[in-house]
Amino acid sequence: MIHKCIFLIISSHDNPIYEDFRNLHRIYLKNYRPLIRYFFVEFRENQEAIVVEENDYIYIKGEESINPGMILKTCKAIEYIDFIYNYEFIVRTNLSTLFHIPNLIEYLYIIPNTNSCGGFYYRSFITGTGIILSRDIGNQIVQNFLKYDLMKYNEDIIISGILNKLKTPYFNCKKFYKWCLIIDKEGEDYDEYYYIPTNGEFKDFDFPEDILHFRIKNTIDRKIDVMYFKLLLKKIYDIVIF
């Protein structure tokens, strides 16, 4: 069996609200198996093996951190799935990003399944909300991420820097789709991206059909993010959760 893509969802147990995110991801992603496989990628200190797969988790032996933790567990997860699974693409994302899967599948049939990468550029790098890598390029990230003096940077900057050094063909998502930000920070420079300022409040809203993924992050109250996640599940997938 060949999966069109494997989602590697960067995860942790640092915040109780993250369990709500995981459960909401499961509700819609499970409907697209076996075309899509997904894993929550986390560090776990008390395990003997370097990598352990349990249900929909990939646990990496180690301690949670942003830098260099996120790039380390991402690369260990890529190394693991490359050994175990047949697939064409990796989608690296995070817990607070919800994908419009029909649009993603359409996009993955547009771009080549070798020597390609995709996502939305924000300033000078592909935003970590959705980095798309063909399988061979994912392997090159694993082989090269320690070669460059990049480890002090966030993971999406590191991956983008390696892709640039490798001269990987980039297939810009914004030629076909939009990236939607549902956040409480007004005045940020998000250029042409579809932007929904919440001012820390929950409210209904409409959006165009060509959104590829939604980044939901309200720093004032993360519980609002769960409400927005449920609203999107209803609007996109007709899934009602009380």
N, C-alpha and C positions, 0 to 999 in steps of 0.2 A: 504493500500500500504506500502510495506517495501522497503526502500532505502538501497542499498548495503552499501553506505557510505554517510556521510555528510561532505563536506569540510567546515572548519572554517578557513577563510582566514583573518589573522590579518592585519588590514588596518587602515589608518588615512588620514587626509587631510593636513598633514604637508608639503607636497611637491606637486606642480601642476602636476608633472609627474605621480603621483599615479593614477590620473584619467585615464590616458592612460593604465596603467596596469590593472585597473579594467575592462575597456572596452575590452581589449584583452582577459582577462580571460573569460568574458561572451561569447565571440565568439565561443570558443571551448567547454567550459563546458556545455553550454546549449544543445549541441547535444547529451548529455548522460543522460538527464532526461527521465524518473524518476528514473533510476538506481542510479544516483548520484544527490544529491542536494547540492547547495553551498550557502554560506553566507559570506559577508564581515562583519567583526566584528569590531566595532568602539565604542569609547566613545562619548557621547553627553551630554553636561552639562544641557541644557535647555529642559528637559523633566520630566514629573511627575512620570511616571512608572520607575521601576528599569531596565526593559528590554522591548524594543519595536522592533517588526519585521515590516519592511517596504520594500516591494519588495524583493530584494536580500541582504538586510542589516539586521543585528541584532545590534541595538544600546543599549549600556549599559550606564546608568546614571553615569557620572563621567568625570574626566579630563584626557586627554591622558598623559601617562608617560611610561617609559620603565619598571622600577621597582618601585612599584609592579604592575603597571598598566596592563602589558601584561598578567600576570598570573590571575589577577582579572577578566579581561574581557573574557579571555578564559574560566575560570571556570563558570562564569555567563552564557556564551553562551552555554556551555555543559549542565548546569542545565536547561536552557530553552528548548533546542531541545529535551532533554530527556522527558520533560513533554508533548511536542507538537507532536513529530514525531516518527514514527517507522523506525528504521534503525539498521544496524549491526555494522558499524565501524565509527569512527571519523578520519578524516584526518586533522590535524592541520598544516597549512602552512602559507606562507606570499605572499605578492604581487609580489615579484620578482622571484618566483619559478613557473615554468611551468611543469605540469605533462604529461607524456606519458600515457594517460588514458587506452588504451588497456592493457599495461603492468601492470598498477595498478589493473585493474579488475582481471587479471589473478592471481596476487599476493594475492588478497583478497579471492580468491577461494582456495588458497594453505593453508593459515593459518587458525586456528580455529576462529570462530566468537564469542567465549567467552574466558575470561581469557588469553588474548594475547595482545602483543604490537609489533610494528615493526618500522623500520626506519634504518637510517645509523648512526653508532657510529662515532663521531669525537672526538678524545682524550678520554674523560671519560663520554660523554653524547650523547644522540640521538640528532642530529642536528635539530634545529627548522624549517629547510626547509621542513621537512616532518615527523611529528610524527603520527604514526598510532596506534589507540587504539580501542579495541573492546568496545562495548557500556558499558558493566559492569565495565570495567577498567576505562573508562572515568568518570563514576560515583564515583569510588573510589578516583580518583584524586580530584574531587570536595569535597569529604567528608574529605580528609586528608591533603589538601595543607596548611592549617593553623596550623597543629599540630607540624610541624617541623621548626627548625630555618633555613629556606632556603630563606626567602623573600628578602634578599639582593642580590640574584643571578638572572641571566636572566631566563626567563621562561622555556627554554628547559633544563636548568640545574636543575631547581626545579622539573619539571615533571620526568626527568630521576632519580633524587634522590628518589622521592616517589615510582616510579616503582621498584627501587632497594630494598627499604625498604619493599614493598609489595611482593617482590620475584615473580614479574609477569613474566611468560614465555615470552622470547624475541625471535622473529623470524627474524633473521638478513636478511635484504633486499639484502645484497651483496652476499648471496649465490645464488641469482637468477639474480640480476640486478646491474647496476652501477649508481652512482650519478655523474652527470656532473656539473662542475663548469666553468662558463663563466665569468671570472673576470680579472681585470687588474693587480693584485698583483702577480708578479712573485716571486718565491722563497719561497712561503708559504709551510708548511708541510701538504700536503693533501694526503700523502701516496698513496694508490692504486686507488684513485678516478680518474675518467676521467676528465682531466684538460685542459681547453683551455685558455691560456693566451692571452689577447687581446692587451696589451700595450696601452689601451685607444683608440683603433681604431676599426672600423667595418670591418669585413672580412668574407668571406664565409668559411665554414668548413664542414667536414663530421664527423659522429659519428656512433658508433655501434647501432644496433637495440635494445639492451638490457638495454638502459638507462631508469630508472624509473622516474627521474625528473631532471630538469635543474635549477640550481641556477644562476641567471643573475645579477651581481652587479659590475658595473664599477664606482668606486668612482670619477674618473677623470671627467666623463661626463655621467650622468644618462640617457641622451637622447639616447645614444648608446644602452642602455638596451632595449629601445622600438624597435629599429631596429633589435636587436637579437631576441627579442620576436616574431616579425613578420616573421623573417627568419625561426624560428622553427615552427611556425604555417603552413608555406608553406611546409616545409620538412616533417613534421609529419602528418599533417591533410589535406594537399593540399588546404589550405586556403590562398588566395592571398589578401593582404591588402596594399593599396597604401598610 
